[in-house]
Amino acid sequence: MGRVLVVDDDPALLRALRIGLTALGHEVLVTRSGEEGLSQAARWAPEVVVLDLGLPGIDGFEVCRRLRQWSDIPVLVLSAAGAEEQKVTALDGGADDFVTKPFGMAELGARVRAVLRRQQMVGAQAGSSRLEIGQLAIDLDAREAWLAGRHVELTARELDFLAYLARHAGKVCTHRMLLEQIWGPGYATEVHYLRVYASRLRRKLGDDSGEMLHTVPGIGYQLLDPALRCRQP
């Protein structure tokens, strides 16, 4: 388990999260403002930050932006139901995933475990030209991919799309992130490109149901290991 910093201005929710996450085996520190959250992130070196967006003073968006100036600590944001634009803004600003309020402790615990696993995987693959997510393997130097040992024929752009998702496996990558990184800044609104390429990749990966290349409606895509996936509700 890991060290979890929770930043929220609701005392009742903080108390519940501290009790619930501690019961799941995590070491938990809670703070009630964005300023204090940034300070504790620097001093305590958490492994995950659970961050409410609607904070007084420095809000969650600004906290995430400042964190990303000096740290790659995974950030799991808490957002209101239906606040799709806020989720996209937070993810574009560097957040790793989101949980929609109201949520259950089991869901939050699963999301925290998922970002911890992802961080460990990224650390293990740092500097490597090979990415592995479940049965999927991508050789970045050879620009080739395999699934369960079977070679997958991909075009250059399909491989770029898949490789970007693999580098951020488990993380929700927004439409804008994907389009700007793969096609360039001038394509930031061409969402139909993503639908076409996602459909092609699913067909080639035998993933018609989206178990691996998962769509987050209105927001973006995730590459998941079907055996360990934490699907969006």
N, C-alpha and C positions, 0 to 999 in steps of 0.2 A: 504494500500500500504506500501512500505518499503523503507529503505535506501539502495541505490545501488551505489557501487563503481565501476567505469569503468576504466580499465587500458589498454591503447592503445597508440601507438606513432604516430597515424595519426590525426593531428589537425582537419581536416574536419570531419572525422568520430566521433571524440570526441564531436565536436559541435553538430552534428546531433543526437547523442545518448543522449546528455544532454537535448536537446530540446524535443526530442521524448519521452524519459522516464519521464521527468518532466510533459509533457502534459498528460501522463497516470496516474499521481498522485503520482509518486515516488519522494523522496528526492535524488538528484543525486550529486555525487562528482566525478570529473574526474582527472586522473593522467596520465603522459606520460612515466613512466619508471617502471620497476619492483621494484626497490629499493623504489621509492616513494609510489608505491602501497602497499608494505608490511608495510611501516611506517604508511600510512593512515588506513590500515586495523586494525592495533593495536590501533591507536588513536581514530578513528571515529566509530569503531564497526559497520560496515555495516551489513545488513541482507543478501545481495547477492553481490558477486563479479563477474563482467563481465570482462573476462580476455582474451586479445589477446595472442596467443602463440608466435608470431614472434616479440618479443620486443628486443631492443638493450640492451647490458649489460646482466643483469639477465633476461633470457627469461621466457616465461609463464610457462614452465614445472618446472623450478626451483622455481618460485614464488609459484606455487601450492604446491610443495613439502615442502617448508618452512612454508607455511600457515598450512599445515596439521600437523606440529610438535606441534602446540599450539592451533589450532582452528578448529571447524567443520563448519565454514561459508560456505554456499553453493557456489560453483564456477561454473560459466557457461562460457565455453571457446569458443572463436571465432576461427575458423579454415578455411583454404582454401578448396575450393571444390576439392574432390578427395583425400584429405590428410588423408586416412583411418588409416594409421599407426600412424600418429600424434594423431588422435582422441583416438585410443586405448591406446597409451602411456599416454596421459593426463588423461583419465578415470582411468587407472590403478594407476596413481599417485595421485588420490584423487579428480579429478574433478567430478562434479555431472551430467553435461549434456553438450552438445555442440550445437552451431549454425554454419552452414556452410556459409561462405561468397560467393557471396553477399546474403544478407538476407533483409527481410522487417521488418519495425518496429512492425507490427502486430504480426509477428512470434516471434520476440525477446520479446515483451511484454507478449505474452502467455507463453513463457519459463520462464520468470522471475516470473510470477504469479504462475506457476506450482511448482518451487522450493520453493517459499514462503509457498505455501499450504503444501508441503511435510514437510518442517521444522516445521510448526505448528503441523502437524499430529504426527511427531516423538516426539515432545515435549509432546504432550498430552498422548502418549502411553508409554513414558519413564517409565521403572520400571514395566510395566504391562506384564503379561504373555499372553495377548490376543492381536492379531493384527487384524485390520479391514481395508479393502480397498474396498470401495463400498459395494457390497453385499457379499463379501468374508470375512470370519472370521476364524482365526487360533488360537487355544488354544495351546500354546507352552508347557505347563505343561502336559496336557492330550494328546498332540500330535494328535490332531484331527482337521479337517477342515469342514466348512459348507459353502454352497453357497445358498443365499436366503433362509436360514433356513433348507436346505436339507444337510444331512450328506454326505460328499464326502470320499469314501474309498480310502486311499492312502497308498502306501508302505512307509517304513521308509525313503528311499532315495528320493522318490517323495516329501514327506513332508519336508525334509531338503531343497530341491531345491526350493520349493514354499515358505517356511518360509524365506529363505535368500533373495529372491526377495521381499517378503513382508516387511522385515525390511528396505529395501532400495527402497520402492515403488516409482515409477516414475523415479528413477535413472537408467541410462544405466549401467548395470553390464556386464563387458566384459567376454569373454570366460575364460580367465585366472583367473579372480577373482572368478568366479563360480566354476571352476574345482578345484582350490587350496583350497577354503574354504569348499567345499562339499565332494570332493573325496580325496584331499590331494595334496601336492606339486609335487608328482611323476606323476600326471595326467594332468599337465598343458597344454599338447598338444592334449589331447584326446577329440577333439571338437565333435566327433560323439556321445559321451555319452550325451551331452547336447541336440542334435537334437532328440535323442530317448526319453529322459525324457520330453522334451518340448512337443513332440507329444502326449505322454501318458497323460500329465497333461491337455492339451487342450481337449483331448477326454473326460476326466473325468469331466472337468469343462464346457463342452458344448461350447467350445471356438474355434471351427474349423477355424474361420477367423482370429484368433489372435488379437481380440479386447482387450482382457485382458492381455494375455501373448504375448507380442509383440516382434517380431524379429527385431533387428537392423542389417541388412545384413553386414556380414564380421566383426562385432564388438561384439555383445552379445544380451542380452535380457532385457526387461523392464516389470515390472508388473504395469498395469495401471487400474484406475477406468474408465471403458468405458464412464461413464457419464461426466467425467471431463478430459478426456485424452488430451494430447498434443502430437500427433503422429509425428514421424520423417517425414520430407518431402520426 
